[in-house]
């Protein structure tokens, strides 16, 4: 059987051994429903709240501001769904480089009668002056991602939040909720939610070696109201029985990511630099500065991305031509690149290579060799 070398970690990462061990332990030990009042339910509830407290400690936030979800897409949805309760239909600002779980809500808001402004991001970066010009007295939500999932660019969210807060003061203090999709940030770039100044942020466990199907929402805005209704779990923001094994496993993966951050960052930066050097004969779309070292996007010039990804897979390499969260990911990836003002020819041939702490130098060397061989054969 051919060896598979995995370079699609922006789509999902492999669960760490310790996170998997925690999942199995909690699944077999805590058999009760955290909402039940008997001893096993109380035991499960205590474990749930201890997990919340541990995660809050890692993030230096209040545990009351953390809601466990099925992932970042659901966390994003909670924030946007809250708008549907509003009797008035004012104004929302997003960017054209958002993940589809945000951009699709922009489309829904338009259909429901909201005014939606979408900001372009030349070179992969949202300009503070563009955000400033887009703000109006009717703006109620700004949602801009922290790390882009296609090319890895890091937005200066702190500066963008400052623009919104300054505008709030000019207009008499009316609140504008600032949300960020921080899915590609946890364990990969240094950040502080308090320093960023956001009102809410979305995260997924499977992006940092936790289990799939679990994540969390950071939210400090008491006005956010869930559209979904059920048993009242998670302070009513996310009804439904909590996935306790997944949550505990996620927190364990989060601990590992934070504790080994410097070690992992050093290794991944070496791999990123190696591939930038070895593939320097190709156009590099991901900028060197203000960019996550975990994502590298390059273009193959004349070979369509979906063709080249299949060629690489035939040689045992997993890469991506865009976000892996939809069947038409290629087109959505190209749309992101178009809003970054990347030439169409480059957008159609872009390949996303994404790393994790498990990626090795030897694997990166092999990928570089495969790229070189395929380009020479099909030039």
C-alpha positions, 0 to 999 in steps of 0.5 A: 500500500502506498504511503500517504503524506498528509498536507491538508491540516487546515481542513482537519488534523489527526487526533493526538494520542493523549486527546484520544486517550482522554476521549475513551476514558471520559466516554467509558467513565462518565456515563450520565447526562450532565442535565440529569439530577442523579449521581451519575448526572452530577458527576458528568456535570462536574466534569463538564464544568471543570473542562469549561474552567480549564479551557477558560484558564488557557484562554484567560477568559471568564468561563461563563463566556464559553459555550460548547458547540459542534464546531466553529460553523455552529458557533458562527451560526449562533452569532448570525442567527441571533440577528434573526430575532431583531425586529428591525433589519439594519446592517452587517459587515463581513469580508469576501475572504470569510469561510463559507459558514460566515459568507452564506449567512451574509447571503441569508441576511440579504434575503431576509432584508438586512443590508450586508456589506462585503469588504475585499481584502487586497493581498489578503488583508482587510483595510481599516479605512475600508471598514471605517467607510462601511460603518453606518448608524445601522451597523449591528454586526461586524464579522471578520476572520482572524486567520484566513483558511485559504492563504493563511493571512492574519488580520489585524483584528485589534486595529479593526476592532479599534475602528469599530469602537471609535465609530461607536463613540462618535455615534453616541455609544450604540453597540456594534457586535464584533465577531471573529472566526478564529478557527485557524488561529488556536495553537498556531499563532499567538493571540489574546481574546482580551487584547483583540477586544472582540465580542465573540470568537469561534473555534473548532477542536479538529483544527488543533488535534482534537476530535471532529464535531466539537468546538466552542464559542467565546461570547461576552455579549449578553444580548446574543440570543440563540435561535435554536430552542431545546433543553436549555443547555449551555445557558440556552445558547446551544441546547442539546446534550453536551458531547462530554467525551469530545469536550474533555478531549478538546480541552486536552488537545488545547492544553497540548497546543498551548504547552507545546506552542513554541516547539511546534511553531519552530518546526512548522516555520522550518518546514514552511521556509523549506518549501518556500525555497524549494518551490520558489520557481512557482508563484507564492500566493501566501505572503511571508509576513503577517501569515500563519506558518501553518498554511502555504498557498502556491500556484502551478501556473498552467495546471488547474488546481483540481488536476494537480491535487489528483496528481499529487494524491496519485503520488501519495500526497494530500493537499487541497485546492481550497477550503474542504468544507463544501463540494464546490470548495475549488470555486469558493477558494477561487472566490477568496483569491479573487477578492484578494485581487489575485490574478485569475490564472493563479487562482485557478491553479492554486494549491493549499499546503497546510502543516501540523506539528506532526509534519516532518522535514522528510515529508516536506522534502518529498512533497517538494520533489513531487511538485518539481517532477510533476511541473517538469513533466507537464510544463 
